Structure formats: structure tokens, C-alpha cells
Amino acid sequence: MASTKLAVLAVLVLLLQLSAPGSAGDTPAVMTVNGFQRGEDGGGPSECDGKYHDDRLMLAALSTGWYAGGSRCFKAIRITSAHTGRTVLARVVDECDSRHGCRDNIVDTSKAVWAALGLDTNIGETPVTWSDA
């Protein structure tokens, strides 16, 4: 009986890990361009530290679910462009608030990320995959 309960618990833990966004391989997303500097279209200072950040850095904001209450703050994520196949690392510094207009599948990044992926920011949005680095 105890071994059956243990097996069921193990299966439940595995299913939970597989369903957590970004935890099992690459997660499909839509990448948008964001301004992280004061006065840009990214809104106020970042959620992670209450500061503005330089757009020349590899930065990202994640939709509320993926932001996970700030648990990914200052951690690196791996972003791969579906168009160019290039991959970059970016640091999470902000939340794209899904309760206030941000879709729940957004990786909002600095212009530096777009440039490193070989993409034109005028596209506005592009398919990517991402994962924890």
C-alpha cells in the first residue's frame, strides 16, 4: 500500500514539473520589444528592483505566470528565434503584467536581444522559444 502511494506521489510530482511553464525544455512564446530605460514605452521601473535598465543589455520581462511572483528575477533565460534559429541569453528584470493587458505568452525583450537574434524590431512581435538557462 505504501509503495502504491509513493508511486502515485512520484507521478503527480512529475506531472507538476512537466506542466510548469519553462521548466521542461523550450516553451513557445511571442517575443515583443520593450524599452527598459526611463521615458520609454516599457512603463515604469522594473518589478525586480524598482530601477530602469540600459536597453543595450540583454534584458527580458516575462508574462505574469512565467514571472512567477519574481522567482525568476535576475536569472538568465535562453531565447531562440523561430525565424533565425539564433539563441541568446537574457536576464529577467521585469514582469509583463497579464492582469493589465499583457498576453500570457509574452517574452518582452530589449532591443539588444532583437539585434543579437538578427531580428528587426519593426516587426513588433515574433515567435520564439525560451527556457531557464
Secondary structure, DSSP 8 states (H G I E B T S, - for coil): -HHHHHHHHHHHHHHHHHHSTTTSS-EEEEEEE---STTSTT-SS-TTTS----TTS-EEEEEHHHHGGGTTTT-EEEEEETTT--EEEEEEEEEE-GGGT--TTEEEE-HHHHHHTT--GGG-EEEEEEEE-
